[in-house]
């Protein structure tokens, strides 16, 4: 798992129709930035917990979503 801070949203005018509800967020992590899918509704500058790879893709049981990084938690403290 990776700890990061939300630094913005990624906007797209076209997307896969079956993509679940959520947003793509730009997240600052140690060593750079990544884009992660956010089903939780996290805000800018919020500290988040991210999982990557097959674990992130397996979260979506109804549809095999092409997602490699998934926000799985919002860190309060």
N, C-alpha and C positions, 0 to 999 in steps of 0.2 A: 504494500500500500504506500501511497505517496501523499505527503502533506503539501498543500499549496494555498495560494491566495488568488481569488478571482480578480482579474484586472480588466475585464471587458467582455462584451458579447461578440460573437461571430454571426454576421447577417448573411443570409442567402436568399435569393429570389426564387430558386428552384431547389427542390428536394425530393427524396423518395416518398411517395404518398403514404406508404405503410409505416413510416418512421413514427415511433411512439411520441406522445406529448412530452415536450421538454425543450431545452434550448442548448445550443452549443456555446460554451463559455471559454474564453482565453484565461488560462490559469498559469500564474508564475510559480515555478517550482525551482528547487535547487539545481542550478546548471542550465536554466533556460525557461522556455514557455511551452505549454502544450494546449491543445484544444480538447476539452472533455465534454461529454454529453451530460446534461443536468436535468434529471427528472424531478428534482426536489424544489426548484424555484429559488436557488441561492442568489444573493445580492452581490453587488460590486463590493470589493474589499473584504469579502467574507472568507474566512479560513475554512478550507474543505479537505476532505479525505477522498482520494481517488484510487481506483483499482484499474488495472490495464489487462489487455490480452483476452484470452478465452473466457476468463471470469467475467469481464465486462460484457462480452457478447452473450454469454449464457444467461444473463439477468433477464433478457427478453424471451419469454417462453412461447408467446403466440407467434412471433415473427423473428426470423434470424436477422437481426439488425446489424448493419456493417459498422459497428462501433468498437473502437479499440481502447478508449479511455472513458470511464464512467465515474461521476461523482456519487459516492455512496454515503456521505455524511457531511454534516455541517458542524464544525468544531466551535463549541461555546467558550471553553477555557483551555 
